Amino acid sequence: MTVTLVLVIAMAVLFSCGVYLLLERSLTRMLLGFLLLGNALNLLLLVMSGAAGKPPIGKSAEGITDPLPQAFALTAIVITFAVSAFLLALIHRSWKLSRADEVEVDEADVAIGRARDDDTDGDPGDDDPELDTDPEAAQQEEHTR
């Protein structure tokens, strides 16, 4: 196996584990999932930058490496660190207030979602009689009113 294939496999494993951890209800696991996604992104930038070459500092331009992916990787590291610090502050605040690490289900949101599902049933034509294309059904509905 080549080095690039190993990096691609490692990147895929990191992405899949990161997404799995982000879907958990525990805030600590969400933070770990975000960190795994950040590392997978850095591996993606490393793989996409191409083959290794000479540093971009020198007199000749032959065989040098493009410095742009390295700048992107540094930017991704800084952004991942900043968002991780913010998430860590949120986790700490949540722990201080409720002594819980889990995200609870909001009953009001569930009730709104159920009401919305009951109203529409997935068919936008049920709500507005003007959107009905069957004229006989519209006439029958007018007679029943």
C-alpha positions as CSV (number, residue, x, y, z in Angstrom):
1,M,0.0,0.0,0.0
2,T,1.2,3.5,-0.8
3,V,1.4,6.3,1.7
4,T,-1.5,8.1,0.0
5,L,-3.8,5.1,0.3
6,V,-3.0,4.8,4.0
7,L,-3.8,8.5,4.5
8,V,-7.1,8.2,2.6
9,I,-8.1,5.1,4.7
10,A,-7.2,7.0,7.9
11,M,-9.1,10.0,6.8
12,A,-12.2,7.9,6.0
13,V,-12.0,6.3,9.4
14,L,-11.6,9.6,11.2
15,F,-14.5,11.2,9.2
16,S,-16.8,8.2,10.0
17,C,-16.0,8.1,13.7
18,G,-16.3,11.9,13.9
19,V,-19.8,11.9,12.3
20,Y,-20.8,9.0,14.6
21,L,-19.7,10.9,17.7
22,L,-21.3,14.2,16.5
23,L,-24.7,12.4,16.4
24,E,-24.5,11.3,20.1
25,R,-26.4,13.2,22.8
26,S,-23.4,13.6,25.0
27,L,-21.7,17.0,24.7
28,T,-18.3,15.5,25.4
29,R,-18.7,13.0,22.6
30,M,-19.8,15.8,20.3
31,L,-16.6,17.7,21.1
32,L,-14.5,14.6,20.4
33,G,-16.4,14.0,17.1
34,F,-15.7,17.6,16.1
35,L,-12.0,17.2,16.9
36,L,-11.9,14.0,14.8
37,L,-13.5,15.8,11.9
38,G,-10.9,18.6,12.2
39,N,-8.1,16.1,12.1
40,A,-9.7,14.3,9.1
41,L,-9.9,17.6,7.3
42,N,-6.2,18.2,7.9
43,L,-5.5,14.8,6.4
44,L,-7.7,15.6,3.4
45,L,-5.7,18.8,2.8
46,L,-2.4,16.8,3.2
47,V,-3.6,14.2,0.7
48,M,-4.9,16.7,-1.8
49,S,-1.7,18.8,-1.8
50,G,0.1,16.3,-3.9
51,A,3.5,14.7,-3.7
52,A,6.2,16.0,-1.5
53,G,8.7,18.3,-3.0
54,K,11.3,21.0,-2.2
55,P,10.3,23.9,0.1
56,P,9.0,26.9,-1.7
57,I,12.0,29.0,-0.6
58,G,14.9,29.1,-2.9
59,K,16.2,30.4,-6.2
60,S,14.7,27.9,-8.7
61,A,11.1,27.1,-9.1
62,E,11.6,23.5,-10.1
63,G,10.0,20.8,-8.0
64,I,8.7,23.0,-5.3
65,T,5.6,22.2,-3.2
66,D,2.6,24.4,-3.4
67,P,2.4,26.3,-0.1
68,L,-1.4,27.0,-0.3
69,P,-2.5,23.6,1.1
70,Q,-0.2,24.2,4.1
71,A,-1.8,27.6,4.7
72,F,-5.2,26.0,4.5
73,A,-4.1,23.3,7.0
74,L,-2.9,25.9,9.4
75,T,-6.1,27.9,9.1
76,A,-8.1,24.7,9.7
77,I,-6.1,24.0,12.8
78,V,-6.8,27.4,14.2
79,I,-10.5,27.3,13.4
80,T,-10.8,23.8,14.9
81,F,-9.0,25.0,18.1
82,A,-11.3,28.1,18.4
83,V,-14.5,26.1,17.9
84,S,-13.3,23.4,20.3
85,A,-12.6,26.0,23.0
86,F,-16.1,27.4,22.5
87,L,-17.6,23.9,22.7
88,L,-15.6,23.2,25.8
89,A,-16.9,26.4,27.4
90,L,-20.5,25.4,26.5
91,I,-20.0,22.0,28.0
92,H,-18.5,23.5,31.2
93,R,-21.5,25.9,31.5
94,S,-24.0,23.1,30.9
95,W,-22.3,21.0,33.6
96,K,-22.3,23.9,36.1
97,L,-26.0,24.6,35.5
98,S,-27.5,21.2,35.3
99,R,-24.8,18.7,36.2
100,A,-25.7,16.8,33.0
101,D,-23.6,16.1,29.9
102,E,-26.5,15.0,27.8
103,V,-28.7,17.1,25.5
104,E,-32.3,16.7,26.6
105,V,-35.2,16.4,24.2
106,D,-37.2,19.7,24.2
107,E,-40.9,18.7,24.5
108,A,-42.1,22.0,22.9
109,D,-40.0,21.3,19.8
110,V,-41.4,17.7,19.6
111,A,-45.0,19.0,20.0
112,I,-44.5,21.6,17.2
113,G,-43.0,18.9,15.0
114,R,-45.9,16.6,15.6
115,A,-48.4,19.4,14.9
116,R,-46.7,20.3,11.7
117,D,-46.6,16.6,10.6
118,D,-50.3,16.2,11.4
119,D,-51.3,19.4,9.4
120,T,-49.4,18.7,6.2
121,D,-49.0,15.0,6.1
122,G,-46.3,15.6,3.4
123,D,-48.7,16.8,0.8
124,P,-48.8,20.6,0.2
125,G,-52.0,20.3,-1.8
126,D,-54.0,19.3,1.2
127,D,-53.8,22.7,2.8
128,D,-54.9,24.9,-0.1
129,P,-58.0,23.9,-2.1
130,E,-56.8,26.1,-5.0
131,L,-53.9,23.8,-5.6
132,D,-56.1,20.8,-6.3
133,T,-56.1,19.8,-9.9
134,D,-59.2,17.7,-9.9
135,P,-62.3,20.0,-10.5
136,E,-64.8,17.3,-9.5
137,A,-63.2,17.0,-6.1
138,A,-63.3,20.7,-5.7
139,Q,-67.0,20.8,-6.6
140,Q,-67.8,18.0,-4.2
141,E,-65.9,19.9,-1.4
142,E,-67.9,23.0,-2.1
143,H,-71.2,21.1,-1.9
144,T,-70.3,19.5,1.4
145,R,-69.5,22.9,3.0
